[in-house]
Amino acid sequence: MKVRRIVTGHSASGKSIFVADGPAPHAKKFVHVPGFETTFAWETFADSTVPQPPDHDPSLAAKSWIPSAGGTILQVVTFPPDSVMASPDFNPAAAGGEYMTNLPGLAERFEMDSPGMHTTDSIDYSMLLEGEIHLELDDGEIKKLSPHDLVVQRGTRHAWRNRSDKPATMLFVLVAAARVP
């Protein structure tokens, strides 16, 4: 999925301007998980200020798909049907390596003994844009989402399952949160 990203900012005189309009710079189509696509669109930090210099684009230096303390991350993810991972041609080791390269910070949180399950120290606002997808929690309970359904994920262990035969595209805003034991 090609994501067009428009970014506004301020001129030297303080007037509102468009500073970018084009493809989001961190868009990846995965080779070893056909149909899986990710776009890292923007990041804020605890010390983010308004206004910022027009050429300021934190996504260009992004190091993790998990927000740092006090930060946020905007991302778009297209999930292929689960059948892609069940294909005889699927290579889990190659896919895992691709996840580690393209999803730093997040890939390390995926559980090897429970594919797809993961937990992040964040509050995630999620909206299904296209397709259908299922949200599975660690107790086995599952909710089916339809386009424009919203999920507020509060640091819970979960997995996204695409049981359909078509891709499902979601928008995520991750807000860093401290986990309390």
N, C-alpha and C positions, 0 to 999 in steps of 0.2 A: 504494500500500500504506500503510495507516494504521499507524503505529508507536506503540504505547503505551510511554511511558517512565516508569519508577518510579525515583525518586532517594531515597537514604537520607542521613541526616546525623546530627547530634548536637544535643540540646537544650542549654540553658545549663548544666544540671547534668552534661552529658556522657553522658546516656542516648541510646541509638540511637533514631532516629525516622524516619518517612517524611516527606520534605519536599516531594515532588512525585509526582503520579500523574495522567498525562494524555497527550495527544498530544505527541510531540516537537515543540519549537517551530519548528524549521527544516525543515519538510517542504514540498517543492515538486513539483507536477505540471507538467511542461513542456508548453507549448502547441504549439510548433513541432516537437517530437519526441514525438508522441503515444505514451503508454505509458511514457515515461521519467520516473521519479520518484526523488527523492533526499531523504534525511533526514540532517541533521547532528545527531547525538544528544548528543555530549559532547566536551569538549576538556580536556586537562590541559597544564600548562606546566612548565618546568624547576623553577620555584619553588613548585609545588603542594604543599600540606601537608595532613595529616590530624590532627585534624578541621578542617573549614572552617565558616564561618558557615552556618546553615541556608538563608539566602536566596542563597547563592553559586551562580550558574549560568553558567559560562563560555560555554556555547553561545549565550547571548543576545547576546554581544558578538563572536561569531566573525567574523573578517575573512578567513580563508583556509581552503580545504579541504585544505591541506598543513600538517602540524604544524610549529610553530616549534621551534628547537633545544631538545632535551630534552623535547619535548612529545609528546602522542598525540592522535589524533582517532578517534572512533567514528562510523561512518556506515553507512547502509543504502541500497542502490541497486537499483532495479528497471530492468532493461534490456528495452526492447521488442524484438521480432524485428527482425533486420537489414532485413527487407523494408520496414519503415517508412521507412528512409532511401533505399530504392530506388524508392519510390512517385513517380509523376510530380508529385504535389502537394507533395513535400518541398522546402523552401526552405533550402538550406544556409546562406545568409547570415543568415536569421532565426534558425535553430537556433544558429548560432555566437554571435550576440548574446545569445541566451537562456543559453547556456553561460557566457559572460563575466559576465553579471549574477548567475546563480545558483550558479556554481561558481568563485568567485574563488580565484586561486592555482593551481587545478588546470586550468582552461580554457586558461590561457596555455601549458600544457605539451603540449596536443594539437597534433599535427603536421598542417599544412595539406596537404602533399603525400602524406600517408599517414594517411587518416582513422582515428581511434580510437587510433593509436599515441601513446604518451606515456611519460615517464620521470619518476619522482619520487625525491627524496633521502629515502627512507624504507624501512623494513622494513614490509611490509604482511602482516597475517594476514587471510586471506580465507576465507569459507565460503559455499558455495552453499546457500541455504535452500530455494528452490523453482525448478523448471524445469530447463533444461540450458543450459550456456554453454560456449564454447570460449575457451581462453587461447592467444593467438598471441604468439610471441616474435619478435624482429627477424630471426632467421635463417629464419623461415617455419615453424618447427616449431609444431605445434598439439596441445594436449591437450584432450579433451572432459571436462567436469566434470558430475557427477550430484549430486543433493541430498546434502548433508553432506560432500562432498569439501572438503578444505582445501588452500589454497595459501599458501606462504610466499614472498612476492615480495621479493627482495633488491635493490631499486633497479634492476631491469632494464627495458629498453624493451619494452613490451608493448601489447596491445589485447585487449579483451573482445569476443567475437563471439557473438551470439545467432542461430544458424542455424535455430532451431526456429520454430514458428508461435505460441508462447506466451511470455509474459514470463518472465524469469529474475530472481530476487531474491537479492542477495548482501549479506553482512555484512562490513564491513571495519574493521580496527583498524590505523591507520597510526601507526608509531613513527618519529619523526624520526631520521635517521642522517646522518652526514657522508660525503660521497662522496670517495673517495681516487682521484686520477688514476692 
